[in-house]
Amino acid sequence: MDTGMVRKIDDLGRIVVPAETRRLFNIREGDELSIAVEHGAIVIRKLEATCTFCGSTKEVSSYKGKGVCTRCQKELVNR
């Protein structure tokens, strides 16, 4: 996927993710991005909160540094 956007790296090694790209991927200030090398390319992905127990990415909140979805929260409370 080539969007035709070019950005320069600053003297601290930073790049700016264009506003259009941030809107497209719903990236907001404070979001975490994963940076990896895959098949010789640099890949940047937005990290999504994931439930530690079931792997869901819907309605996940943090508890003691772990992600827990509302369904699993209810199951834990009812134990």
Residue pairs with C-beta under 8 A, 6 or more apart in sequence:
3 21
5 18
5 20
5 21
7 15
7 16
7 18
8 15
9 15
17 27
17 44
21 27
22 28
25 46
26 46
27 33
27 46
31 46
31 47
32 46
32 47
33 44
33 45
33 46
33 47
34 44
34 45
34 46
34 47
35 42
35 43
35 44
36 42
36 43
36 45
37 43
48 57
48 60
49 57
49 60
49 61
49 62
49 67
50 56
50 57
50 60
50 67
51 57
51 60
51 67
51 68
51 69
51 72
52 66
52 67
52 68
52 72
53 68
53 69
53 72
54 69
54 71
54 72
56 69
56 71
56 72
58 69
59 69
59 70
59 71
60 67
60 68
60 69
61 67
61 68
61 70
61 73
62 68
63 73
68 76
